Amino acid sequence: MVHRIASGLVAILIALAALLLLMPAAGAQEDDAPSVKAILFFSPTCGHCEYVIQSVLPPLFAENGGQWDVYYDTALEEMGPPFYLLDNGTLQFLLVDVSVEEGSVLFQEATDRYDIDTNGVPRMVIADQVYIGSVDIPAALPGMIADGLAGEGIDWPSLSGVEAAVAATTAPIDTTTSTMPEGDVTTTTTTAGGAVLPTGDNDSVADRFGRDPAGNTLAVIVLIGMAASLIGVTVLWRRSAGGSRPSVAVPILALVGIAVAAYLSYVETSGAEAVCGPVGDCNAVQQSEYAELFGLIPIGVLGLAGYVLVIGAWLVARTDHNPVSDWARVGLLAGAVGGVVFSIYLTFLEPFVIGATCAWCLTSAVIVTALLWLSVGPAADSWEKLRSSAGTSRAVGAGGRS
């Protein structure tokens, strides 16, 4: 009996010893578990960036390791932290604020390293592959994560400065609250899902203008041209500079405007990367919060509707002189004036608020300004006829009553 008890105790001790020996091995295996690391470049004023951070990343983290912890770099806290690290042990994503100098340096390093010909954000670099926009990133990221975790993991992209940036993100952010480290100019929004996105642009007007001096200078030239055109059209109107039917150049310009607006509508609604010319940064403009009116209507869609109405008004205005055609000519001018005023507002935002200029937007602004000049003569002529007709009607009515 004693022998059996002793044998049982020995068996239990052997089992415990084996378990203790296996525990470090299990821990080492857990430490060696594959992880996926990536860099996301973003701008605080970019709506597409906000979508990726707030809507795309949280579910991916939840499916692969759970909610993240957020750490930030306190080195330049007064200017706004340039780096944020989202880390749940399985996924590590370094968020780089391109509006801060330190983040801009790393952004340019990635641009040069991967020979990228656009400054558009959001830009994700993972496994030395680059994805840009709120369409390409959500489409590619789940598969990249799955492949990385199924294999040996994905290390940080081979960019100089990445390791130092990650090492600098040491201060934790409590993602259960909406607070940020104290600062005069930077705030941070956090959500229950752990998403974090700095808001507000700390750059001065001069700093924003200096991001793209060539493109922004061109925007200022167009801005001055539009303001001068409003003054010039007012002078012509007061002089009653008459004109015949609206020119056939009106629908031609409107068709070009439709093509421009349709393309911008596609970029704004799809999140695709815009094709930009040698001057300006269309993607920075189209991904800003100002690419939508009241946060609901894409500016491109609004322009598309406006140009369609221009063609409709021109068709009516081309008919023989009658009150309907006269009102169509006046309406054509009124629409052009409204379009120029709205374009002045949008063009002002580009160099002085967004810090980038969209060549497509400037093209539309020039088209609207040209429509303004083409419509003022016929509208002035029709307005005088409408006034004369109204005066004659009143006189006839007064004579009939006398």
Secondary structure as UniProt FT lines:
FT   HELIX           2..31
FT   STRAND          36..42
FT   TURN            44..45
FT   HELIX           47..51
FT   HELIX           52..56
FT   HELIX           57..63
FT   TURN            64..65
FT   STRAND          69..73
FT   TURN            75..79
FT   STRAND          83..87
FT   STRAND          91..97
FT   TURN            98..99
FT   HELIX           101..113
FT   TURN            114..115
FT   STRAND          123..126
FT   TURN            127..128
FT   STRAND          129..132
FT   HELIX           133..150
FT   TURN            151..152
FT   TURN            160..161
FT   HELIX           162..168
FT   STRAND          169..173
FT   TURN            175..176
FT   STRAND          187..190
FT   TURN            192..193
FT   STRAND          196..199
FT   HELIX           205..210
FT   HELIX           213..238
FT   TURN            239..240
FT   HELIX           249..270
FT   HELIX           282..286
FT   HELIX           289..291
FT   STRAND          292..293
FT   TURN            294..296
FT   STRAND          297..298
FT   HELIX           299..317
FT   HELIX           323..349
FT   HELIX           350..354
FT   HELIX           359..401
//
